Amino acid sequence: MIAEAHLPLPDTVNRRVRFATADTARLTHQSILRCATVTLPQPLRRAIPARQLEFRVGRLCAQKVIHSLTGENLCPGRGAHGEPLWPSGVVGSISHSGSRVLVAAARESDVPALGLDIEALFDAPELADHILTPQERVRFHHRIDSQLLTTVFSAKESLYKALFPLTSTAFYFHDAEVIDCTDNGRIRLRLLTSLSEHWPAGALVQARWCRLENYIVTAALP
């Protein structure tokens, strides 16, 4: 079932941002029929069925939140780098993990940019050097566990999704660092490389996080 969602994120995020979610393993027959109405972009027409379903469900979730914001039944397009192209006046983000699909969107007048990520908790300490900068290793040395690694990974994914549409500049895990990650769901990130005139090295970005069962959800709100 594709449904709007309220996430346990702090502050007023749920007042400004609309969320929709679905589980591709638990779709109703009606939802499966609706998926077939979503046109696949050329690069996905030879993808495996699971990837095609994931894409289609993501677009239907996006359509739901766009309708909630604007009253129009629109699906995002797809950019040259695979990024969603949202209707004028709307910002948003689509994320998948396992069978879970999560979408967020907001009016651009309320939220200038938005990045969202959902990740199943992973236990992979061998990835720590890939995810964490040396400074983060020192900063969080007392709490580097599955939840911390997944949260930092997810926060940097959300940051990328929020800033790439603004800068058209790719960046990587060691190009940003988490400087605060509190138990009450607040994260601060700092860019370590310049992406544009408006987003130089040292720029700070606020994000939020929460845990949903065995998933971590983050939202970056520049």
N, C-alpha and C positions, 0 to 999 in steps of 0.2 A: 504494500500500500504506500502511495506517495502522499505525504502529509506535511503540513506546516509543523514546526517544532519550536519549543522554547528551551533554550540551553541555559544551564546553571552558570552563566558567565557573570562576573561582577559588574558593578556600576549600572549604566543605563544602556548597555549594548543591545538588549532585547527590545528596547523602545525605538532604537534607531535602525536596527538591522532585522530583516526578516529571514527566517531559516526554513528550509524544507528538507526532508530526509526520506530515504527509502532503503529497503533491504532487498537486493536483487534476488536473494534466495527465498523470499517470502512474498513475491508479487502476486496480487490477485489476477484472475483471468482477465478482468477488465483492464488492469494496468498493462498486462502483456500485450493486449490488443492495441492499446494506445501507443505503446512503444513502437509498433510497426509504422505508425504515422510520422515518426521523426526521420527525416532524410539524413542518411549518412554522408559525410563528406568523402570525397574521392579516396583519400589516404586510408580510410577505415573500411572501405568496401571489401577488402580482402583480409581484414582482421579476423581473429577467431571470434566465434559467436559471443563468448563471455565479454570480450572487450566492446563489441558492438552494443550489447545490452547495457553495459556500464555507461557508455556514451549516451545512449538514448534515454536512460533513466535520469542521468544528470541533467539533460536538456528538459525533460518533463518537470523535474524539481525546480529548475530555473524558471520555466514558464509559470509555475505556480507562484513563486515569490514575485516575479515581475507583475503578474496579474494582481497580486495583493497590493503592490505599490502603485500601479498605474491604471488598473482596470483593463489592460490590453492583454490579449493572448499571444505573446511573442516569445520566441525561443532565441537565445543568443546565437550569433553566427560563430565562425571559427577563423581565427587569424592565421597569418603565415607561420607562426611558431606554435600553433595548436591552442592558443589562448582563446577563451570565450570573448566574443565581441558583443557587448551589452548595448541595449537601446540607449539613445541619447537621454541624458539625465539620470541614468542608473549606473551604479557600480556593483560589482559582484564577484563571486569566486565559486568554483566547483571543485569538490574533492572526493576521492574514492579511497577506500581501504577495505580489502577483503570484499565482502558483499555489501558493505555499507556505503551509501552515497549521501553526501551532505552538501547543501548549497546555501549560500548567503547572498543577500542583495540589499541595497539601500539606495535612497535618493542621494544623488551626488551633492545636493545642497546640504544634506545632513552629515554625510560621510564622504570626504573628497576621494578617498581610495580605500580599498578593502581587500584583504587577503585572508583566505580560510584554508585550513588543513585539518584532516582527520587521519590519525595513524593508530593502527593496532599496536599495543605495547609490545616492544621487542626487547629481547635479552641478548644483546650482541656487544659485549665489551670490546671486541676486536674492532668495532666501528668508531670507538671513542676518538681516536686520533683524526679520523675523517670528519667527524661532526664538530668536535670541540677545538677551539683555538688553545694555544698554550696558556693564555690568560684565563680562559674559562676553566681549564683543568685545575689551575691554582685556586680560582675563586670558588669552585664547587667541589673541591677535593674530598670534602667530608660527606658528600651526598651523591656521588656519581653512581647511580643505580639505573635500573630499567626505566623507571618513570622519568628521571631527570634527562637521560639520553633521548628518550622518545619526545619529551617536551621541547628540548632545545632543537632537535631535528625538525619537529613540526613548526616551531616558531620561525625558524629560518626559511622553511618552505612558504609559510604564510607571508613573511616579509618579502620574499621574491615575487609572489603573486600580486602583492599590493604595489610594489615599486616598479616592476617591469613595464606595466602599461604607462607609467608616468615618465620613464626614462629611456625605454627601448634598449636598456643595457643589461646584459646577462651578468650575473655574479654568482659566487659559490659560497660554500659553508664557511670558509675561513675569511670571507670578505665582510663578515658581520659577527658581532658577539653579543651574547646575552649578558647584561650587566646586573640585572635583578630578576629573580624568579621567586615570587612569594607564594606561600601556601594558600593565600586567599585569591589566587587566580590572576595576579598582575605580573606582567613581564615588561622589561625595558630592553630594547636592543640598540646597539650602536653600529653604524657603518664604519668599516675599517678601510674602505676604498671609496673614491669619488665616483658617483654614477652620472651626475649631471651638475650643472651650475646650482640648481636648487636642492640637490641631494649630495652634498660633499661628504668626504670622510669626517667622522665625528658627529654626524647628524643622528639624533635620537628618535626612536619610533616606539610608541606604546603598543602593547599587545595584551591579549587576555587568553587565559587557558582554563580548561576544566577537564575532568575525567568523566567519561561516560562508559560505565561497565569496564571493558578491557580496551578502551580506546582513549586516546588523548585528542582533544580538539583545541586548536589555537586560532585566534583571529587577530590579524595585524591591522591597526587603525592609524595610519600616518596622519 
